[in-house]
Amino acid sequence: MPMKNSHSYSRYPTIHSSRYPKRRKDYKNQILHATLSSSNTDSLPCSTYRQTYGDWFVDAMISEAEKDKDIVIVHAGMGMEPPLKKFQEKFPDKFFDVGMAEQHAVTFSAGLSCGGLKPFCIIPSAFLQRAYDQVVHDVDRQRVPVRFVITSAGLVGSDGPTNCGAFDITFLSCLPNMIVMAPADEDDLVHMVATAAHIDDRPVCFRYPRGAIVQMNKSVCRGIPIEIGKGRVLKEGKDVALLGYGAMVQNCLNAHSLLSKLGIEVTVADARFCKPLDIKLVRQLCETHEFLITIEEGSIGGFGSHVAQLISLDGKLDGRTKWRPIVLPDNYIEHASPKEQLALAGLTGHHIAATALSLLGRTREALLLLY
């Protein structure tokens, strides 16, 4: 039964995260979380602040919430994060902190959705794992339009393997009703917030990594919904196709720059969607390139596996197409700086370029690129 007053929940006391141990603040020096390495060259002076994906997300959410009174945020004990405080101050009745109870956050979001609201459920990738049963049975199975915002996706630097967001692409893209997408940059993140706000017939999720944004100058004023299941080509070449997913598209562009200097023409495509996959784009890349490499900051069984399923059923792998996946290694990556972790995982632009060179039979150049 639809709720007559969407703000009536404000009468109930909020479950504040202060009653529970704080994930990154109190545990920083304990064994579950690593201390910052003194060799971390990515650190910035205390007086320096760079905008993060989280900042852009909250600005986009404020823009959408100003237009749509039904949009609300549900989160699990993340209220201490500065970007979310900005939303809370502007829309206190649209902001629900359920404490560190991810399972409840998911089911509560499903209930709000059934009551006529449009919940954005914000949970870090590593902690969404504990709410998987609720995602499957309370949301996806019933096709309830909950919008999952998956933060800290991929490698998380000094927080190490316990907070690493490695598995969300895999465990969400196998669900029948879930739309799974990831932005390549901050502009696309704004568009995906708008896209999620307009999807009202099924659940949807999008992920973004921890840390600073790619560009520093704001180029998007408002989000425009993206066509569901539609990727895009950013660079065109004829020798190798790089199909990136999410933040790894930037590393594909770095690889493009390295390979261009060696006279290799590279296509760089941004998948945008893992599910539904842009079938037309994948087939086009296979038809026009002998070599296809998929790149993602996630575990085996994720985006690359969906591409492999498609091209194997199409018979593309029986012919001229040679496909290689680049994913997180099948082990837990210990704490290090973000730059070091990417190198350990083989996800840097140099590693992507080296994979392309190896496929082209230029093994010596591939080795020189890495050492």
JOBEL-V679951 format. One record per backbone hydrogen bond with DSSP energy under -1.0 kcal/mol. NH is the residue of the N-H (numbers start at 1). CO is the residue of the C=O. Records with the same first field share a line. If there is no record, write none. Layout:
BEGIN
NH=CO / CO
END
This chain:
BEGIN
3=115
8=5
10=7
11=8
12=9
15=97
16=14
19=16
20=17
30=27
33=30
40=37
41=39
43=40
48=45
53=211
56=52
57=53
58=54
59=55
60=56
61=57
62=58
63=59
64=60
65=61
66=62
68=64
71=68
72=118
73=94
74=120
75=96
81=78
85=81
86=82
87=83
88=84
89=85
90=86
91=87
94=91
96=73
98=75
101=99
105=101
106=102
107=103
108=104
109=105
110=106
111=107
112=108
113=109
114=110
115=111
116=113
117=112
118=70
120=72
121=147
122=74
123=149
125=151
128=124
131=128
132=129
135=131
136=132
137=133
138=134
140=135
141=136
143=140
144=139
146=144
147=119
148=204
149=121
150=206
153=208
154=165
159=156
160=157
165=154
166=164
171=167
172=168
173=169
175=172
179=203
180=275
181=205
182=272
189=185
190=186
191=187
192=188
193=189
194=190
195=191
196=192
197=193
198=194
204=146
205=179
206=148
207=181
208=150
213=51
230=227
232=270
234=268
235=268
239=265
240=265
241=291
242=267
243=293
244=269
245=295
248=245
249=246
250=247
252=248
253=249
254=250
255=251
256=252
257=253
258=254
259=255
260=256
261=257
262=259
263=260
264=259
267=240
268=235
269=242
270=232
271=244
273=271
274=180
275=180
279=277
282=278
283=279
284=280
285=281
286=282
287=283
288=284
292=322
293=241
294=324
295=243
296=326
299=166
306=302
307=303
308=304
309=305
310=306
311=307
312=308
313=309
314=310
316=311
318=315
319=316
322=290
324=292
326=294
328=298
331=329
341=337
342=338
343=339
344=340
345=341
347=342
352=348
353=349
354=350
355=351
356=352
357=353
358=354
359=355
360=356
361=358
362=357
366=362
367=363
368=364
369=365
371=367
END
